[in-house]
């Protein structure tokens, strides 16, 4: 493994930055310099607008300006910029999220499995990982909420929530157009424009076109892979007939065509793929040997309607959402020129959601948020597996599911004194799933039905010593819904599996120091999970491959986080974060044979996936107004410790399944015109060209497959504003 000198340097630097604001104060910035860090940040983490420093939660907020300065193109660009947060794509599905927070997450696209980290777009909960990694364009803010968020955000937010909000119309006429060129054939065009329609109605349109050649060379087929072509658009209409009512309608559509990610053979001695005749396991990691023309296509569209009524004492909010996506992915699961194991996955998913909530306007000692939520979703999947592993034939697996979920929730904050606030809340959830499955090789489908319900309480206390120092502590429970195994290869593996539950404790301190220039936030947490849903991969006694979820484990995760944002002065702003995780299984018994016979094996010594012990980031922004324009320089260093990436248990722990510690360096240099009519920016990502593993996953005793993150990339953006 690499030397950990850089690790210790980064962690020490970040820690010193986080603590230094307690000892040093800076004079006000000279005329002509501007510091973004000193500006007030408003978030909606508790479903109402609050100052970031007044929210008794672990929240990282990224403003539109921050996203622009960091050349953020996707949620994965924010990876590790919040402590104890891993944001990565899923294997061969570049548009699907593998999000982990505080050691808990979900790195799969199977729609019968429930995610652990919720993604919310404009207040609409995205029920599945597929489609959650659409390209960023015209984004107003991103909020990353760490830890269980079941009270206000619902089921399947047991790890945390990523909330994305797009830009809204401002009633004026104007906009911007941006073009990008970069290496690996990157060509992009982005357009956004505000336009007034009437005194009460305004609109905003946003468009994106992007093409990319990829960075992987297929030596067998003589072509580049990892290419993509994206076309997306969004229309936003804002209606404000009075001070007491407003409505916003958002329509969006996205189409992505590409080859997807290519697999590298990373098999171990004794595995099938390690035998002669398969692809080599060494050499250049960005040369692959798949013989089949792979592809990954996504079509998605959605509509969101938000309405707000100011009733005086409170505000009534209605959010109605509909989303639909279709993905079609062909993968070469032997990573070789052989036609040994391929799969064609075809999925259609739609969801309808309705949330209705009432939030107080904060005029009295009692503040509240109460509401109700409905989710109705359906998916259909066809998974055709073929190749020599099946004697040269094809087996088709079919699955479909209807899911209806209801919830009522509430949170009360009572000011015992001006400084002391007590919090109590809870959420009652009920859902029913009707699942139909036709496993590989089975004759005829079978239908199953089951319902689950849960009440997740929350208690908290916070004490504001003054406007600048907040101390808080909280306890809450959360749950991740049970379900059925859509990839079951035998009827005995269908399930159901039960819900997963967590007891979560957190204490934190939020401070605003140095005359408002320094935000320093600390948090410590301890979470205990029961009936943990764990993936098990393997071959059945009939030679069929399957991935299933079982309630095999209990686990304890504890750690701490530090975040600092400091407007030093002279145009300089520093950002730092440090995260520490102590994550491990308390019990983990799983049947590794997948033969329908119970042969439990103790796997409690396995490390938890995507749970690096240490992570951190260190960023510097410099902004200064010159006669020729405003110059902005931003650089970020992100560190992650070793982490286990395998999603199953069949192969146990090996070095091949470990992503070694890595440090990534990004930078952006931009110049804005004095009249703000244009902007030119040069950006680079992974500037030191670190070789980073996205994930390694195993296919039972057949082998291990690996996908690498992009190498060093660069681009130039030219933006014209009007």
Secondary structure, DSSP 8 states (H G I E B T S, - for coil): ---SHHHHHHHHHHHHHHHHTTT-------TTB--GGGS--EE-TTSS-EEGGG-SS-EEEEEHHHHHHTT--SGGGGTTSSTTEEEEEETTEEEEEEEEETTEEE----TTS--SEEEEETTEEE-SSBTTT----SEEEEEEEES--HHHH-TT-SSEEEEEEE----SS-EEEEEEEEESTT-EEEEEEEEEE-SSSEEEEEEEEEEEE--SEEETTTTEEES-EEEEEEEEEEEEEEETTEEEEEEEEEEEEEE-----EE---TTSGGGSTTS--SSS-TTEE---S--EEEEEEEEEEEEEEEE-SSEEEEEEEEEEEEEEEEEEETT-SSS-S-EEEEEEEEEEEEEEEEEEE-S-SSEEEEEEEEEEEEEEEEEEEEESGGGTT-EEEEEEEEEEEEEEEEEEEEEESSSSEEEEEEEEEEEEEEEEEEE-TT-SS-EEEEEEEEEEEEEEEEEEEEETTEEEEEEEEEEEE--EE-TT-SSGGG-EEE--EEEEEEEEEEEEEETTTTEEEEEEEEEEEEEEEEEEEEEE-TTS-EEEEEEEEEEEEEEEEEEEEEEEEETTEEEEEEEEEEEEEEEEEEEESS-SSS--EEE-TTS--BT--SEEEEEEEEEEEEETTEEEEEEEEEEEE--EE----STT---GGGEE--EEEEEEEEEEE-TTSSEEEEEEEESTT----EEEEEEETTTEEEEEE---SEEEEEEEEE-
